[in-house]
Amino acid sequence: MVAVSSGRRVAMVCPNYYPLTCGVGDYSMRLARELAERGHELRLFTHSPAEPNPECPLVPVVGVHGRTSLEIADALRKELLVFNPTDLIVQYIPHMFGTFRFGSPALPLLMADMRGRARVTAILHELYIEWSARPDLAVGAALQRLQLCAVFGASDRLFVTTAPRKRRVEGLLRAARRDLPVLLMLVGANATPLAPRPHHGGPRLGIFSTLARTRRLDLMVDAFALVQKRHPDAELILIGNLGTSEDPRYRALKEHISKSAVANRVRLTGPLPLWRVAEEVSALDIYLLPDEAGASTRSSTLPIAFGSEVPVVATRGSETATDFFTDGENIAFAEGMTASALAAATLGVLEDPMRAGRLRTGGRLLYDRHLSWEAIADHLFPREQARNLPTKQPSWV
């Protein structure tokens, strides 16, 4: 049961929520649940449709209607004034409430109106679209940057989910001559990690993923084929909802698998509830992440592997958090974005128990210090600020 005490009254504004949710909606739910368990009074605000998430049923959700972003923001303002929060947390993406690429003054105006009534914190999940030669995209890139600068002016605190984006925000703040500290707030696991789960048979390699454009699952299949030559009993497990037959990317992946020599050793789980995802990940011997953007602290799937003490083999990219990921200590990096490089890194962990052990220990330490929801919530409200805190058990008890 969520305990409501004399802690803070926290309003959290998010771009969407259950049942029409995304990664930011899941992030909002997990963070809200952690803060509520610490004794703070939580309420989530978004646009309709919205209702309590079954994973967090006792945190109230307020969904408002509106045809435009300005109407939605005005309806949210009225509801926020009724709730009268001590803290307003905005889970920011540039296209909140249907603003699409051109942005809107709606959210900055809402934040500015609430500032002074409550402490306003912005958690920046996405910043803006990149510059383009296309006129509409160039205008959108400029307007989204202006919108973000307006958010700066309406905030008391800023958090960013990756170190590379933190540096971009600091550059914008300098250009805007705004003196506001920027802190990192990483993304935690969207499924609660479980203790490592022993299994029968050969090595299990896998990932929990969608068909994100930067995610090279085809490369993973090719790398697995090379691994399987040395470990014929190995299995590759693609966990989660990869799409339907109507999706051309899903059809292309299925065709790629069917043409592979290891097709009979590849298993696609399809959509699973989060508790089943956690079970599948905890039974892996290697968690593979071939992503053109690289291993990132913005991922909500990597923490499941780290928390379950599953060694992670990944690629480097523009979003790789070198402040947190150290090759050979808590992660194993492939030397390049090729099947052979990914296979070599995988075999280097599979066939070296001491190296695998270091990665398990380092990954779990990284999770405990930075990627657990307990650690993430400490950035907002350190534990001593909450009263009547429940005693928390380890996440896998």
Secondary structure, 3 states (H helix, E strand, C coil): CCCCCCCCEEEEECCCECCECCHHHHHHHHHHHHHHHCCCEEEEEEECCCCCCCCCCCCCEEEECCCCHHHHHHHHHHHHHHHCCCEEEEEECCCHHHCHHHCCCHHHHHHHHHECCEEEEEEECCCCCCCCCCHHHHHHHHHHHHHHHHHHHCCCEEEECCHHHHHHHHHHHHHCCCCCCEEECCCCCCCCCCCCCCCCCCCEEEEECCCCCCECHHHHHHHHHHHHHHCCCCEEEEEECCCCCCCHHHHHHHHHHHCCCCHHHEEEEECCCHHHHHHHHHCCCEEEECECCCCCCCCCCHHHHHHCCCCEEECCCCCCCCCCCCECCCEEECCCCCHHHHHHHHHHHHCCHHHHHHHHHHHHHHHHHHHCHHHHHHHHCCHHHCCCCCCCCCCCC
